[in-house]
Amino acid sequence: MNTLSHVTEPMWAAPVAIQIGTRPSEYIHGPAEAVDYLEHRWPIQNSVHLEAAKRRCVEAMNYLAHMEAARDAFVAAAAEAEVLA
C-alpha cells in the first residue's frame, strides 16, 4: 500500500537560476516556487512581466497552461528585474 499523502508539485524541464541582491544564486524548479519568489521576494513590483509570470505560473499549477510557457514568463520577469544568474 502506498502511504504517500501528498501530490508532487509540477516541475519545469530545467530550473531557472536567479540571484537577488548579494545572495548566492538560487534555482527555481517550478511554478509554485516561482510564485512564492514573485510575490514575496521580487525586487521590482507592478511590472508587465511580473504580472504575466504570476498568472502563467498559477495557470500551470492548475494545469491550465503549459509548464514551459510558465517558465518562459518567469524568465522574462527575471530578465526584466535583472536577476537572471
N, C-alpha and C positions, 0 to 999 in steps of 0.2 A: 504494500500500500504506500502511495506517495504521501508524505506528510508535509510537503511544501504548501504553505498557505498564502504565498504572495505571488503576484504576477510580475514577470520580468518586464522592466521598462524597455521601451523601444530604443534602439541604439543606431547611430549613424555607421556607415561603412568605414569611415575613418574619422578619428577625433579632430577637433579644431584646437590648435594651440593659441592661447591668448596670454597676454601679460598686462595686468592692470597696475599702474603705478610702478613702484620699485619692487614689487613682489616677484618671485620666480615665475616662470611660465607655468601655466596650468592647462590641462587638457579637458575639453568639454566633449563628452561622449554621446550625448543625445539631447532631444528636445526638452525633456524635463529639467535636466541640469542647466540647459541654456536659458530657460525661462527664469530659473532662480537667479542666475547671474544678471540677466537683463532687468529684472525687477528690483534686485537688492544691491547689486554691486557695480552696475554700469556707470562709467564716468560721465556720460552725457545723457540728458533726458529730452524727451519731446522731439525726437528726430523722425524723419520719414522711415528710415531703415530700421530703427529701433521698434517702432510700432508694427511694421510689416513682419519683422522677425518674431516678435511675441505672438502675433496672430498665426503665422505659419507653424510655429513650434507647438502651440496649443492644438491646432488642427491636426498636426502629425501625431501628437499624443492621443488624440481621439480617433485616429485612423481616417481622418477626413482630408488629409493632404499627404503627398508623397514625402517620405523621410528626407530624401536628398534635396527636395525643394525647401524644406525647413532648414536644412544645413546651409544651403546656398544663401538663404535670407539671413541666417545668423552670421555667416562670413561677411556679407555686405554690411551688416550693422557693426561688426568688429572692425572692418576696414574704415568705415566712416568715423568710428570712435578712436581709431589709431591704436588698437590693442592687439592686432594680429601679431603673433610671435614668430 
